Amino acid sequence: MLKEQEKRLKEYSYELISKLRFLHNHFDEERTYPRFVYFDSAIYDSSGRQIFSTLSDDSSVDLSRTLYTKGEKIYYVRLLDAFYLGAMYVVIEITDDMQWLNFFKMKVIFYGGVLFLILLVSGYFLMKLLLKPMRDTLYLLDHFIKDTTHELNTPVSAILANIETIDPESCDPKNYKKIRRIDIAARTISQIYNDLTYVVLGHQTQSKNEKIDLTALIKERAEFFKVIAEPRKLRCLLELQEGITLYADRNKISRLIDNLLSNAIKYNRRGGYVRIILKEGSMVVEDSGIGIEKRRLNDIFERYRRFNESEGGFGLGLSIVLAIAREYGMKISIDSIPDKGTKVKVIWQKR
């Protein structure tokens, strides 16, 4: 980068040589060595002996080099064509103002910026090109899930509606048992359908908040899951305070309740119980199931995470519960003891 200063130093040397020539030709009239505001100088004879100098440090002079730096000074050594005043070498000294370094930095920043911009644009289009097959696949998969989810609703609803119209007394016990199995399967599919609908379409639908009779809603959902709980001989214990209301979207609160009940049934023991306690500002769903290890409590709200890999399901339940709870400013706490059971408490602000 010293080359950037060489042009300026050459001009200074021409200026000095011009003054030396004048002094050489008019030595009898003028014997003052020329001095300059912008630079200092020195002259040396052919053997390297100093003739005169205004340099700040004479020991820094190296006549074997043309352009070099030492400390904060830049030196330029030039060989004279004519030996004015017996001088063979002219040395120019200037203070390094670091302009060359600033110029270098500006060049690095400019070209670095241009290179970064080129890489950024190239990377963007390259990424789009590489991700296009994946994006197209995800688009098709998303539409497939949405269409499949939508198509599931009609047959499942039809199955449940027709089962409810069947009179148990008109069926023999053997056929009624088969119908109950169909009913359980249909309700399970209905639960999966509702979860998928929330996960796939939940962010696209606006919440329809209204005043909900929470006591009545819990009774309704408990009755729905009663059919699923019966094969496991589970008792559903309701300790509900009457007249508890909540201002929220009915479908979303149903999803929250359903997923808590579904987990309480799914991970319970045969002959155990599911207890629901409702008070002003809180709801507790407690079971006598297999429990959860303490080390796993921190990650059970992650999507696709299941308590027990041997059980079915997608692992969506508690992630949906957490999402709905956060939407309405609710807090969730879980107490669980392995082989004893789990207690999930949902707390909200009293109104």
LUMBAKOL-647457 format. One record per residue (C-alpha): chain; x, y, z; residue in three letters. Coordinates in Angstrom, 1 decimal. Layout:
site ch=A, east=X, north=Y, up=Z, aa=ALA .
...
This chain:
site ch=A, east=0.0, north=0.0, up=0.0, aa=MET .
site ch=A, east=3.1, north=2.3, up=0.2, aa=LEU .
site ch=A, east=2.9, north=2.5, up=-3.6, aa=LYS .
site ch=A, east=-0.1, north=4.8, up=-3.1, aa=GLU .
site ch=A, east=2.2, north=7.3, up=-1.4, aa=GLN .
site ch=A, east=5.0, north=6.9, up=-4.0, aa=GLU .
site ch=A, east=3.5, north=9.4, up=-6.4, aa=LYS .
site ch=A, east=3.3, north=12.1, up=-3.8, aa=ARG .
site ch=A, east=6.9, north=11.4, up=-2.6, aa=LEU .
site ch=A, east=8.2, north=11.7, up=-6.1, aa=LYS .
site ch=A, east=6.6, north=15.1, up=-6.5, aa=GLU .
site ch=A, east=8.2, north=16.2, up=-3.3, aa=TYR .
site ch=A, east=11.6, north=14.9, up=-4.5, aa=SER .
site ch=A, east=11.2, north=16.9, up=-7.8, aa=TYR .
site ch=A, east=10.5, north=20.0, up=-5.7, aa=GLU .
site ch=A, east=13.6, north=19.4, up=-3.6, aa=LEU .
site ch=A, east=15.9, north=18.7, up=-6.6, aa=ILE .
site ch=A, east=14.7, north=21.9, up=-8.2, aa=SER .
site ch=A, east=15.7, north=23.9, up=-5.1, aa=LYS .
site ch=A, east=19.0, north=22.0, up=-4.9, aa=LEU .
site ch=A, east=19.8, north=22.8, up=-8.5, aa=ARG .
site ch=A, east=19.1, north=26.5, up=-7.9, aa=PHE .
site ch=A, east=21.2, north=26.4, up=-4.7, aa=LEU .
site ch=A, east=24.0, north=24.7, up=-6.6, aa=HIS .
site ch=A, east=24.0, north=27.3, up=-9.4, aa=ASN .
site ch=A, east=23.8, north=30.3, up=-7.0, aa=HIS .
site ch=A, east=25.8, north=29.0, up=-4.1, aa=PHE .
site ch=A, east=27.7, north=32.3, up=-3.8, aa=ASP .
site ch=A, east=24.4, north=34.2, up=-3.4, aa=GLU .
site ch=A, east=22.2, north=31.7, up=-1.4, aa=GLU .
site ch=A, east=23.6, north=29.2, up=1.1, aa=ARG .
site ch=A, east=20.5, north=28.2, up=3.0, aa=THR .
site ch=A, east=19.4, north=24.5, up=2.6, aa=TYR .
site ch=A, east=15.8, north=24.4, up=1.4, aa=PRO .
site ch=A, east=13.1, north=23.5, up=3.9, aa=ARG .
site ch=A, east=9.5, north=22.5, up=3.2, aa=PHE .
site ch=A, east=6.2, north=22.5, up=5.2, aa=VAL .
site ch=A, east=5.0, north=19.1, up=3.9, aa=TYR .
site ch=A, east=8.2, north=17.0, up=4.3, aa=PHE .
site ch=A, east=11.7, north=16.9, up=5.6, aa=ASP .
site ch=A, east=14.7, north=15.9, up=3.6, aa=SER .
site ch=A, east=18.4, north=15.0, up=3.6, aa=ALA .
site ch=A, east=21.2, north=14.7, up=1.0, aa=ILE .
site ch=A, east=24.0, north=12.1, up=1.0, aa=TYR .
site ch=A, east=27.2, north=11.8, up=-1.1, aa=ASP .
site ch=A, east=28.2, north=8.8, up=-3.2, aa=SER .
site ch=A, east=29.9, north=7.1, up=-0.1, aa=SER .
site ch=A, east=26.7, north=7.4, up=1.9, aa=GLY .
site ch=A, east=27.9, north=10.3, up=4.1, aa=ARG .
site ch=A, east=25.4, north=12.8, up=5.1, aa=GLN .
site ch=A, east=25.8, north=16.3, up=3.6, aa=ILE .
site ch=A, east=22.8, north=18.0, up=5.2, aa=PHE .
site ch=A, east=19.6, north=16.8, up=6.9, aa=SER .
site ch=A, east=16.4, north=18.1, up=8.4, aa=THR .
site ch=A, east=15.2, north=14.6, up=9.2, aa=LEU .
site ch=A, east=13.7, north=13.8, up=12.6, aa=SER .
site ch=A, east=15.9, north=10.6, up=12.9, aa=ASP .
site ch=A, east=19.0, north=10.3, up=10.7, aa=ASP .
site ch=A, east=19.6, north=6.7, up=11.9, aa=SER .
site ch=A, east=16.4, north=5.6, up=10.1, aa=SER .
site ch=A, east=17.9, north=6.2, up=6.7, aa=VAL .
site ch=A, east=18.6, north=3.2, up=4.5, aa=ASP .
site ch=A, east=20.0, north=4.2, up=1.2, aa=LEU .
site ch=A, east=19.7, north=0.7, up=-0.2, aa=SER .
site ch=A, east=15.9, north=0.9, up=-0.2, aa=ARG .
site ch=A, east=13.7, north=3.1, up=-2.4, aa=THR .
site ch=A, east=10.5, north=3.2, up=-0.3, aa=LEU .
site ch=A, east=10.0, north=2.0, up=3.2, aa=TYR .
site ch=A, east=8.5, north=2.9, up=6.6, aa=THR .
site ch=A, east=10.0, north=3.1, up=10.0, aa=LYS .
site ch=A, east=7.9, north=3.9, up=13.0, aa=GLY .
site ch=A, east=5.5, north=6.6, up=12.0, aa=GLU .
site ch=A, east=7.6, north=7.9, up=9.2, aa=LYS .
site ch=A, east=7.7, north=7.0, up=5.5, aa=ILE .
site ch=A, east=11.0, north=7.4, up=3.6, aa=TYR .
site ch=A, east=11.7, north=7.7, up=-0.1, aa=TYR .
site ch=A, east=15.3, north=7.5, up=-1.4, aa=VAL .
site ch=A, east=16.1, north=8.8, up=-4.9, aa=ARG .
site ch=A, east=19.3, north=8.7, up=-6.9, aa=LEU .
site ch=A, east=20.2, north=12.0, up=-8.5, aa=LEU .
site ch=A, east=21.1, north=12.3, up=-12.1, aa=ASP .
site ch=A, east=23.4, north=15.3, up=-11.5, aa=ALA .
site ch=A, east=25.5, north=15.6, up=-8.3, aa=PHE .
site ch=A, east=24.1, north=19.0, up=-7.0, aa=TYR .
site ch=A, east=26.1, north=20.2, up=-4.0, aa=LEU .
site ch=A, east=28.0, north=16.9, up=-4.2, aa=GLY .
site ch=A, east=24.9, north=14.9, up=-3.4, aa=ALA .
site ch=A, east=24.2, north=11.5, up=-4.9, aa=MET .
site ch=A, east=21.1, north=10.6, up=-2.8, aa=TYR .
site ch=A, east=18.0, north=12.5, up=-1.9, aa=VAL .
site ch=A, east=16.0, north=11.3, up=1.1, aa=VAL .
site ch=A, east=12.4, north=12.5, up=1.6, aa=ILE .
site ch=A, east=10.7, north=11.9, up=5.0, aa=GLU .
site ch=A, east=6.9, north=12.4, up=5.7, aa=ILE .
site ch=A, east=4.8, north=11.4, up=8.6, aa=THR .
site ch=A, east=2.6, north=8.4, up=7.9, aa=ASP .
site ch=A, east=-1.0, north=9.9, up=8.0, aa=ASP .
site ch=A, east=-2.4, north=6.4, up=7.5, aa=MET .
site ch=A, east=-4.3, north=7.5, up=4.5, aa=GLN .
site ch=A, east=-3.1, north=4.4, up=2.6, aa=TRP .
site ch=A, east=-4.4, north=2.2, up=5.4, aa=LEU .
site ch=A, east=-7.8, north=3.9, up=5.3, aa=ASN .
site ch=A, east=-7.8, north=3.6, up=1.6, aa=PHE .
site ch=A, east=-7.0, north=-0.1, up=1.9, aa=PHE .
site ch=A, east=-9.8, north=-0.5, up=4.4, aa=LYS .
site ch=A, east=-12.2, north=1.2, up=2.2, aa=MET .
site ch=A, east=-11.2, north=-1.1, up=-0.7, aa=LYS .
site ch=A, east=-11.6, north=-4.2, up=1.5, aa=VAL .
site ch=A, east=-15.0, north=-3.0, up=2.7, aa=ILE .
site ch=A, east=-16.2, north=-2.2, up=-0.8, aa=PHE .
site ch=A, east=-15.0, north=-5.3, up=-2.5, aa=TYR .
site ch=A, east=-16.0, north=-7.4, up=0.5, aa=GLY .
site ch=A, east=-19.5, north=-5.9, up=0.4, aa=GLY .
site ch=A, east=-19.8, north=-6.5, up=-3.3, aa=VAL .
site ch=A, east=-18.6, north=-10.1, up=-2.8, aa=LEU .
site ch=A, east=-21.0, north=-10.6, up=0.1, aa=PHE .
site ch=A, east=-23.9, north=-9.3, up=-1.9, aa=LEU .
site ch=A, east=-23.1, north=-11.6, up=-4.8, aa=ILE .
site ch=A, east=-22.8, north=-14.6, up=-2.5, aa=LEU .
site ch=A, east=-26.1, north=-13.6, up=-0.8, aa=LEU .
site ch=A, east=-28.0, north=-13.2, up=-4.0, aa=VAL .
site ch=A, east=-26.5, north=-16.4, up=-5.4, aa=SER .
site ch=A, east=-27.1, north=-18.3, up=-2.2, aa=GLY .
site ch=A, east=-30.8, north=-17.1, up=-2.2, aa=TYR .
site ch=A, east=-31.5, north=-18.3, up=-5.7, aa=PHE .
site ch=A, east=-29.5, north=-21.5, up=-5.2, aa=LEU .
site ch=A, east=-31.4, north=-22.3, up=-2.0, aa=MET .
site ch=A, east=-34.7, north=-21.6, up=-3.7, aa=LYS .
site ch=A, east=-33.6, north=-24.0, up=-6.5, aa=LEU .
site ch=A, east=-32.5, north=-26.7, up=-4.1, aa=LEU .
site ch=A, east=-35.5, north=-26.4, up=-1.7, aa=LEU .
site ch=A, east=-38.1, north=-26.3, up=-4.5, aa=LYS .
site ch=A, east=-38.7, north=-30.1, up=-4.6, aa=PRO .
site ch=A, east=-39.0, north=-30.1, up=-0.8, aa=MET .
site ch=A, east=-41.3, north=-27.1, up=-0.8, aa=ARG .
site ch=A, east=-43.5, north=-28.7, up=-3.5, aa=ASP .
site ch=A, east=-43.7, north=-32.0, up=-1.6, aa=THR .
site ch=A, east=-44.6, north=-30.1, up=1.7, aa=LEU .
site ch=A, east=-47.3, north=-28.2, up=-0.2, aa=TYR .
site ch=A, east=-48.8, north=-31.4, up=-1.6, aa=LEU .
site ch=A, east=-48.6, north=-33.0, up=1.8, aa=LEU .
site ch=A, east=-50.2, north=-30.1, up=3.5, aa=ASP .
site ch=A, east=-53.1, north=-30.1, up=1.1, aa=HIS .
site ch=A, east=-53.4, north=-33.9, up=1.4, aa=PHE .
site ch=A, east=-53.7, north=-33.6, up=5.2, aa=ILE .
site ch=A, east=-56.2, north=-30.8, up=4.9, aa=LYS .
site ch=A, east=-58.3, north=-32.6, up=2.4, aa=ASP .
site ch=A, east=-58.1, north=-35.9, up=4.3, aa=THR .
site ch=A, east=-58.9, north=-34.3, up=7.6, aa=THR .
site ch=A, east=-61.9, north=-32.6, up=6.0, aa=HIS .
site ch=A, east=-63.1, north=-35.8, up=4.4, aa=GLU .
site ch=A, east=-62.8, north=-37.7, up=7.7, aa=LEU .
site ch=A, east=-65.4, north=-35.6, up=9.4, aa=ASN .
site ch=A, east=-68.5, north=-36.7, up=7.4, aa=THR .
site ch=A, east=-68.2, north=-40.5, up=7.8, aa=PRO .
site ch=A, east=-67.1, north=-40.3, up=11.5, aa=VAL .
site ch=A, east=-70.0, north=-38.0, up=12.3, aa=SER .
site ch=A, east=-72.4, north=-40.4, up=10.5, aa=ALA .
site ch=A, east=-71.1, north=-43.4, up=12.4, aa=ILE .
site ch=A, east=-71.5, north=-41.7, up=15.7, aa=LEU .
site ch=A, east=-74.9, north=-40.3, up=14.9, aa=ALA .
site ch=A, east=-76.2, north=-43.8, up=13.8, aa=ASN .
site ch=A, east=-74.7, north=-45.6, up=16.8, aa=ILE .
site ch=A, east=-76.6, north=-43.1, up=19.1, aa=GLU .
site ch=A, east=-79.9, north=-44.1, up=17.5, aa=THR .
site ch=A, east=-79.4, north=-47.8, up=18.2, aa=ILE .
site ch=A, east=-81.5, north=-49.0, up=21.1, aa=ASP .
site ch=A, east=-79.3, north=-51.3, up=23.3, aa=PRO .
site ch=A, east=-82.4, north=-53.3, up=24.3, aa=GLU .
site ch=A, east=-83.2, north=-54.2, up=20.7, aa=SER .
site ch=A, east=-79.8, north=-55.8, up=20.2, aa=CYS .
site ch=A, east=-78.6, north=-59.1, up=21.5, aa=ASP .
site ch=A, east=-75.6, north=-58.8, up=23.8, aa=PRO .
site ch=A, east=-73.1, north=-60.2, up=21.3, aa=LYS .
site ch=A, east=-74.0, north=-57.6, up=18.6, aa=ASN .
site ch=A, east=-74.2, north=-54.8, up=21.1, aa=TYR .
site ch=A, east=-70.7, north=-55.5, up=22.2, aa=LYS .
site ch=A, east=-69.6, north=-55.2, up=18.6, aa=LYS .
site ch=A, east=-71.5, north=-51.9, up=18.2, aa=ILE .
site ch=A, east=-69.8, north=-50.6, up=21.4, aa=ARG .
site ch=A, east=-66.4, north=-51.4, up=19.8, aa=ARG .
site ch=A, east=-67.4, north=-49.5, up=16.7, aa=ILE .
site ch=A, east=-68.5, north=-46.6, up=18.9, aa=ASP .
site ch=A, east=-65.1, north=-46.5, up=20.7, aa=ILE .
site ch=A, east=-63.2, north=-46.7, up=17.4, aa=ALA .
site ch=A, east=-65.3, north=-43.9, up=15.9, aa=ALA .
site ch=A, east=-64.9, north=-41.7, up=19.0, aa=ARG .
site ch=A, east=-61.1, north=-42.3, up=18.9, aa=THR .
site ch=A, east=-61.0, north=-41.3, up=15.2, aa=ILE .
site ch=A, east=-63.1, north=-38.3, up=16.1, aa=SER .
site ch=A, east=-60.6, north=-37.2, up=18.7, aa=GLN .
site ch=A, east=-57.7, north=-37.6, up=16.2, aa=ILE .
site ch=A, east=-59.7, north=-35.7, up=13.6, aa=TYR .
site ch=A, east=-60.3, north=-32.8, up=16.0, aa=ASN .
site ch=A, east=-56.6, north=-32.7, up=16.9, aa=ASP .
site ch=A, east=-55.5, north=-32.7, up=13.3, aa=LEU .
site ch=A, east=-58.0, north=-30.0, up=12.5, aa=THR .
site ch=A, east=-56.6, north=-27.8, up=15.2, aa=TYR .
site ch=A, east=-53.0, north=-28.4, up=14.3, aa=VAL .
site ch=A, east=-53.5, north=-28.0, up=10.5, aa=VAL .
site ch=A, east=-56.2, north=-25.3, up=10.5, aa=LEU .
site ch=A, east=-56.1, north=-23.8, up=14.0, aa=GLY .
site ch=A, east=-53.9, north=-20.8, up=13.1, aa=HIS .
site ch=A, east=-56.2, north=-20.0, up=10.1, aa=GLN .
site ch=A, east=-59.4, north=-19.7, up=12.1, aa=THR .
site ch=A, east=-60.3, north=-16.8, up=14.2, aa=GLN .
site ch=A, east=-61.3, north=-17.5, up=17.8, aa=SER .
site ch=A, east=-65.0, north=-17.1, up=18.5, aa=LYS .
site ch=A, east=-64.9, north=-16.2, up=22.2, aa=ASN .
site ch=A, east=-68.1, north=-16.4, up=24.2, aa=GLU .
site ch=A, east=-69.2, north=-17.0, up=27.7, aa=LYS .
site ch=A, east=-69.0, north=-20.8, up=28.3, aa=ILE .
site ch=A, east=-70.7, north=-22.8, up=31.0, aa=ASP .
site ch=A, east=-67.5, north=-24.7, up=31.8, aa=LEU .
site ch=A, east=-69.3, north=-27.1, up=34.3, aa=THR .
site ch=A, east=-71.7, north=-28.2, up=31.6, aa=ALA .
site ch=A, east=-69.0, north=-28.5, up=29.0, aa=LEU .
site ch=A, east=-66.9, north=-30.8, up=31.2, aa=ILE .
site ch=A, east=-69.9, north=-33.0, up=31.9, aa=LYS .
site ch=A, east=-70.5, north=-33.2, up=28.2, aa=GLU .
site ch=A, east=-66.9, north=-34.2, up=27.3, aa=ARG .
site ch=A, east=-66.8, north=-36.7, up=30.2, aa=ALA .
site ch=A, east=-69.9, north=-38.4, up=28.9, aa=GLU .
site ch=A, east=-68.3, north=-38.5, up=25.4, aa=PHE .
site ch=A, east=-65.2, north=-40.3, up=26.8, aa=PHE .
site ch=A, east=-67.2, north=-42.6, up=29.1, aa=LYS .
site ch=A, east=-67.6, north=-45.0, up=26.2, aa=VAL .
site ch=A, east=-63.8, north=-45.1, up=25.7, aa=ILE .
site ch=A, east=-63.1, north=-45.5, up=29.4, aa=ALA .
site ch=A, east=-65.6, north=-48.4, up=29.9, aa=GLU .
site ch=A, east=-63.4, north=-51.2, up=28.4, aa=PRO .
site ch=A, east=-60.6, north=-50.4, up=30.9, aa=ARG .
site ch=A, east=-63.1, north=-50.4, up=33.7, aa=LYS .
site ch=A, east=-62.2, north=-46.8, up=34.6, aa=LEU .
site ch=A, east=-64.3, north=-44.8, up=37.0, aa=ARG .
site ch=A, east=-64.9, north=-41.1, up=36.1, aa=CYS .
site ch=A, east=-65.2, north=-39.0, up=39.2, aa=LEU .
site ch=A, east=-66.5, north=-35.5, up=38.8, aa=LEU .
site ch=A, east=-66.1, north=-32.9, up=41.5, aa=GLU .
site ch=A, east=-67.5, north=-29.9, up=39.7, aa=LEU .
site ch=A, east=-68.5, north=-26.6, up=41.2, aa=GLN .
site ch=A, east=-71.7, north=-25.5, up=39.5, aa=GLU .
site ch=A, east=-72.0, north=-22.3, up=37.6, aa=GLY .
site ch=A, east=-68.3, north=-21.9, up=36.6, aa=ILE .
site ch=A, east=-68.0, north=-19.9, up=33.4, aa=THR .
site ch=A, east=-65.2, north=-19.0, up=31.1, aa=LEU .
site ch=A, east=-64.9, north=-16.4, up=28.3, aa=TYR .
site ch=A, east=-63.2, north=-18.3, up=25.5, aa=ALA .
site ch=A, east=-63.7, north=-20.2, up=22.2, aa=ASP .
site ch=A, east=-65.8, north=-23.3, up=23.0, aa=ARG .
site ch=A, east=-64.1, north=-25.5, up=20.4, aa=ASN .
site ch=A, east=-60.6, north=-24.7, up=21.7, aa=LYS .
site ch=A, east=-61.6, north=-25.3, up=25.4, aa=ILE .
site ch=A, east=-63.2, north=-28.6, up=24.3, aa=SER .
site ch=A, east=-59.9, north=-29.5, up=22.7, aa=ARG .
site ch=A, east=-58.0, north=-28.7, up=25.9, aa=LEU .
site ch=A, east=-60.4, north=-30.8, up=28.0, aa=ILE .
site ch=A, east=-60.5, north=-33.7, up=25.5, aa=ASP .
site ch=A, east=-56.8, north=-34.0, up=25.3, aa=ASN .
site ch=A, east=-56.4, north=-34.0, up=29.1, aa=LEU .
site ch=A, east=-59.1, north=-36.7, up=29.4, aa=LEU .
site ch=A, east=-57.7, north=-38.7, up=26.5, aa=SER .
site ch=A, east=-54.3, north=-38.9, up=28.1, aa=ASN .
site ch=A, east=-55.7, north=-39.7, up=31.5, aa=ALA .
site ch=A, east=-57.6, north=-42.6, up=30.0, aa=ILE .
site ch=A, east=-54.9, north=-43.8, up=27.6, aa=LYS .
site ch=A, east=-52.1, north=-44.0, up=30.2, aa=TYR .
site ch=A, east=-54.3, north=-45.3, up=33.1, aa=ASN .
site ch=A, east=-54.5, north=-48.7, up=34.7, aa=ARG .
site ch=A, east=-57.3, north=-51.1, up=34.3, aa=ARG .
site ch=A, east=-59.8, north=-50.6, up=37.1, aa=GLY .
site ch=A, east=-58.4, north=-47.2, up=37.9, aa=GLY .
site ch=A, east=-60.0, north=-43.8, up=38.0, aa=TYR .
site ch=A, east=-60.0, north=-40.4, up=36.3, aa=VAL .
site ch=A, east=-60.9, north=-37.5, up=38.6, aa=ARG .
site ch=A, east=-61.9, north=-34.0, up=37.3, aa=ILE .
site ch=A, east=-62.0, north=-31.2, up=39.9, aa=ILE .
site ch=A, east=-63.4, north=-27.8, up=38.8, aa=LEU .
site ch=A, east=-63.3, north=-24.7, up=41.0, aa=LYS .
site ch=A, east=-63.4, north=-21.0, up=40.3, aa=GLU .
site ch=A, east=-60.2, north=-20.2, up=38.4, aa=GLY .
site ch=A, east=-58.8, north=-23.8, up=38.2, aa=SER .
site ch=A, east=-59.4, north=-27.3, up=36.8, aa=MET .
site ch=A, east=-57.6, north=-30.5, up=37.8, aa=VAL .
site ch=A, east=-57.5, north=-33.7, up=35.8, aa=VAL .
site ch=A, east=-56.1, north=-36.5, up=37.9, aa=GLU .
site ch=A, east=-55.5, north=-40.2, up=37.1, aa=ASP .
site ch=A, east=-54.3, north=-43.3, up=38.7, aa=SER .
site ch=A, east=-52.1, north=-44.3, up=35.8, aa=GLY .
site ch=A, east=-48.5, north=-45.1, up=35.1, aa=ILE .
site ch=A, east=-47.1, north=-41.7, up=35.9, aa=GLY .
site ch=A, east=-44.3, north=-39.8, up=34.3, aa=ILE .
site ch=A, east=-40.6, north=-39.8, up=35.2, aa=GLU .
site ch=A, east=-39.4, north=-36.5, up=36.6, aa=LYS .
site ch=A, east=-36.7, north=-36.1, up=34.0, aa=ARG .
site ch=A, east=-39.3, north=-36.3, up=31.2, aa=ARG .
site ch=A, east=-41.7, north=-33.6, up=32.7, aa=LEU .
site ch=A, east=-39.8, north=-30.8, up=31.0, aa=ASN .
site ch=A, east=-40.3, north=-32.1, up=27.4, aa=ASP .
site ch=A, east=-43.8, north=-33.6, up=27.5, aa=ILE .
site ch=A, east=-45.3, north=-30.5, up=25.9, aa=PHE .
site ch=A, east=-43.2, north=-31.0, up=22.8, aa=GLU .
site ch=A, east=-45.2, north=-31.9, up=19.7, aa=ARG .
site ch=A, east=-45.0, north=-35.6, up=18.7, aa=TYR .
site ch=A, east=-43.7, north=-36.5, up=22.2, aa=ARG .
site ch=A, east=-45.5, north=-39.4, up=23.9, aa=ARG .
site ch=A, east=-45.5, north=-40.6, up=27.5, aa=PHE .
site ch=A, east=-45.2, north=-44.2, up=26.5, aa=ASN .
site ch=A, east=-44.0, north=-45.3, up=23.1, aa=GLU .
site ch=A, east=-46.1, north=-48.5, up=23.4, aa=SER .
site ch=A, east=-49.3, north=-46.5, up=23.3, aa=GLU .
site ch=A, east=-50.8, north=-45.2, up=20.0, aa=GLY .
site ch=A, east=-51.3, north=-41.6, up=19.0, aa=GLY .
site ch=A, east=-49.3, north=-38.8, up=17.4, aa=PHE .
site ch=A, east=-48.1, north=-37.1, up=20.5, aa=GLY .
site ch=A, east=-50.1, north=-33.9, up=19.7, aa=LEU .
site ch=A, east=-52.3, north=-33.8, up=22.8, aa=GLY .
site ch=A, east=-50.3, north=-31.8, up=25.3, aa=LEU .
site ch=A, east=-48.7, north=-29.5, up=22.7, aa=SER .
site ch=A, east=-52.3, north=-28.5, up=21.8, aa=ILE .
site ch=A, east=-53.2, north=-28.1, up=25.5, aa=VAL .
site ch=A, east=-50.2, north=-25.8, up=26.0, aa=LEU .
site ch=A, east=-51.0, north=-23.7, up=22.8, aa=ALA .
site ch=A, east=-54.6, north=-23.1, up=23.9, aa=ILE .
site ch=A, east=-53.5, north=-22.4, up=27.5, aa=ALA .
site ch=A, east=-51.0, north=-19.8, up=26.3, aa=ARG .
site ch=A, east=-53.6, north=-18.2, up=24.1, aa=GLU .
site ch=A, east=-55.9, north=-17.5, up=27.0, aa=TYR .
site ch=A, east=-53.2, north=-16.7, up=29.6, aa=GLY .
site ch=A, east=-53.6, north=-19.9, up=31.5, aa=MET .
site ch=A, east=-50.9, north=-21.6, up=33.5, aa=LYS .
site ch=A, east=-50.3, north=-25.4, up=33.6, aa=ILE .
site ch=A, east=-48.6, north=-27.4, up=36.3, aa=SER .
site ch=A, east=-48.0, north=-31.2, up=36.3, aa=ILE .
site ch=A, east=-47.4, north=-33.4, up=39.3, aa=ASP .
site ch=A, east=-46.6, north=-37.0, up=38.5, aa=SER .
site ch=A, east=-45.3, north=-40.0, up=40.4, aa=ILE .
site ch=A, east=-44.3, north=-43.1, up=38.5, aa=PRO .
site ch=A, east=-46.6, north=-46.0, up=39.1, aa=ASP .
site ch=A, east=-48.9, north=-43.7, up=41.1, aa=LYS .
site ch=A, east=-50.5, north=-41.3, up=38.7, aa=GLY .
site ch=A, east=-50.5, north=-37.8, up=37.2, aa=THR .
site ch=A, east=-52.2, north=-34.6, up=38.2, aa=LYS .
site ch=A, east=-52.6, north=-31.8, up=35.6, aa=VAL .
site ch=A, east=-53.7, north=-28.4, up=36.9, aa=LYS .
site ch=A, east=-54.9, north=-25.6, up=34.7, aa=VAL .
site ch=A, east=-55.2, north=-22.2, up=36.3, aa=ILE .
site ch=A, east=-56.7, north=-19.0, up=34.9, aa=TRP .
site ch=A, east=-57.4, north=-15.6, up=36.2, aa=GLN .
site ch=A, east=-60.8, north=-15.2, up=38.0, aa=LYS .
site ch=A, east=-63.2, north=-12.7, up=36.5, aa=ARG .
